[in-house]
Amino acid sequence: EVLDVISQTRIEMEEELDSRHGALSKCLQKLNERDRRMVMIRYESGHNVKAAAQACGRTIQGAYKALSRIRKTLHDCVTLEVNMEVP
């Protein structure tokens, strides 16, 4: 029964997740090159913050602050994009 509920929830959320994924792609393109590169190194490549900081010429502390700011920017952008899609 639990697996049925989980399966149904996934089906119900699939459209929303697809929408959010598309919005995230748009929002990533809006970032400046340095910020986009940091996000891609950190999350797409699976590297840690230290590696992303070194690749982008930032201190570790600076990278943590930048990633925090970037995540908030992306969250706000995705939320706005998804809300604009709703009729």
N, C-alpha and C positions, 0 to 999 in steps of 0.2 A: 504493500500500500504506500509506503514512504517513497519507494522508487517511482511509482506512478505519479505521485504528487510532484516530485522533482522533475520528472520528464515533462509533465504538463506545464510547469512553471517555466522551464527552458523554452518550450514551444511558444508560450505567451510572450516571453521576453526577447525572442529572436529578432523581431522587427525593430524593437527599441535599440537593441545592441548593434544591429546593422546600421541604424540611423546614427548612433553615437560614434561608431567607427568611421563612417563617412565624414562626420563633422570633425572628428579628430584629425583626419587627413587634411582637410581644408585648413584647420587651425595651425597645424604644423607648418604648412606652407607660408603662413602669415608671420611666423617668427623670423627674426633676423638670422643670418647664416650661422653666426657663432652659437646662438642659443639652440638652433635646430641641430647643429653638429653635436653639441653637448648632450642633448636628449637622445639622439641616435646612438652615440657611443655608449651612453649609460644604459639605455633600455633595449635598443634593438640588438646591439652586440653582446649584451649581457655582462659588460664590464662593470667594475665597481666605480665608486665616485672618484677614487684616487686616479684611476686610469683616465677617466673622462676629464678630470682637472688637468692632468699632465698633457693630454692631447689638445686641450683648448687653451693652454697657457694660463691657467688660473691656479690659485692656491686651493688646497682642499677646503678650507673654510669658505673661500669665495665660491667654490663649486657648489657646496651645500646651499649657500644663500641663493645662488643663481638658480639651481634646480628647484628650490622651494618657490621662488618667484615665477619661474617658467611653468611649474605645475599649476599654480594658481591662475596664471594667464590662460593656460590651456583649458582648465576647468571652466573658467568664466566664458571663454570663447565657445566651447562645446555646448554648454548650457544655452547660450544665446542662439547658436545655430540650430539646435534641436527644437527650441521653443519657436523659432521662426518657421519651422516645417509644420508645426501643428496648426490645422485650419481653425 
